[in-house]
Amino acid sequence: MADKIGINNLDSEGLKYNFAAGAASSVISGEDGIIKEQDRLLPIANVGRIMKQILPPNAKISKEAKETMQECVSEFISFVTGEASDKCHKEKRKTVNGDDVCWALATLGFDNYAEQLKRYLHRYREQEGERVSQNRAIERSDSSLATRPF
């Protein structure tokens, strides 16, 4: 997928994104012609909260810094997701999964992040498997109790 910064683009669903317009432009054509900027960007409160986690407790973050980071992370997510989506489209799949995101990160040159995300994804899947197993055991236990006469 080509670098989208500074150009108008159509994504795989035909939505037009104008990445060059920045924060001043909130118009993106879609189903009814308009997608609001707040639907394209991560919530600024969440961005600010993430930024604060890495800073010393007494540090302040300007509104401009939060808005700049909001644009950057939203663009980054779109960029990586677009690459993963292209892979899925070529493979005739409709669902982008964690492995696709890891592949996209590596393809785009973010190998260090891809490796960390692969480790996280592996741990997540292990925990999900354990959680599902525990829930099934509880359900079996509950159903056997419900069938016993008292």
N, C-alpha and C positions, 0 to 999 in steps of 0.2 A: 504494500500500500504506500502510496506516495505521501510525502510530507504535506500536511493540510494547512500549515500555518500560512496565513496571508492570502488565501484563495477562497473562492466560493466553491462549495463541494456538495455533491449529492451522496447521501449514504445509501446503504443497500435497500432501504425502504423508501427511497425517493424523497427524503426530507432534505431540504436545502439548508446548509449551514454556512454562514458567512463568518469565518474565523478572523478575518482581517478587521472586522468592524469593532471588535472589543466590547467593552461594557456599555458604550453609548448606544449600540444597536441591540434591541431585544426582539427583533422580528426574524423569525425563521419560518419559512413556509412549510406547512404540513397538511393534514387532513382537511381542515377548514381554512388553511392559509396562514395560520398564526400559531406559534408555540412560544409561550412567554419565557423570558430570560430566566425567571426563577425555576422553571422546569428544566432548563439546560444546565444550570449551575448547582453545585452542592450548596446546602444551606450555610450561610456565612458564619452562623453561630458554631456549627460543627467544625468548620475550618479553623476558626479562632480557638476553639477548645483544643484541637490537635496541636496547633502552634504553641499554645501556652504550656503544654505538657513537656516540651523540650527546653523551655526557657527558665531562667531563675525565677523564683516566686515573685520578686519585686519588679520584674520586667514588664513593660507595657508594649502593646502592639497597636500601631495606628490603624485607622479604618482603611487607609490606602493600602497598607501592607496586607491586611486581610482580604481586601477586594482583589488585589494582584494575585495573591496565593489562590484565591477562589477560582479565578480565571485559569491559572496555570494547572491546578489539579483537575479541574473539569476538562480542560483540553487534553491533558495527559490520559485521563480515563477514556475519553472519546478516541484518542489516537490508538491506544492499546486495544480497546474493544473493537475498533474498526478492523485492525489487523487480524484479531482472533475471528471476527465475523467473516472476513474474506476467506480464511482457511476453512471455516465451516461451510460456507457457500460452495467452495470448490469441491468439498467432500460430500456435498448434497445433504448436509445436516442442518437442522433448524436451531439447535440448542448449543449455545456457547458454554463450555464447562471450564473448570479450573485449569485443566491441562492445556486447553486452548489459550488461556490467558498467560500461562507460563511460557508456552511456545512463542506467543506474540512478543512477550518481554524479551526473550532471548533473541528472536529474529530482529527486533528493533535495536539491539545492542545493549540491553539492560540485563546482561548475564548474571550479575551479582544478585539483582533483585529476583530474577527468575529462579535461581537456586534456592534462595531463602523462601520464596513462595512455594516451591515444590516441597520443601521440608514441612512448612506449615500445612499445606494441603494434605500431605501424608498423615500428619498428626491429627488433623481435623477428621479425616476419613476413618482413622482408627477409633477416635472417640465416638464418632457417630455410629460406627458398627457396634461398639460396646453399649452405647445408649439404647440402640434398637434391640440388642440382645436382652438387656435388662428389662425393657418394656414388655417384650414378648414373654419373658419368664414371669413377670408380674401378672400379665393377662392370663397366662395358663394357670397360675396359682389362684387368681380370682375366679376363673371359670370353674375350677375343680371345687372350690368352696361353695359356689352357687349351686352345684348339682348334688351336694351331700345333704342327706336328710338330717335334721336336728333332733 
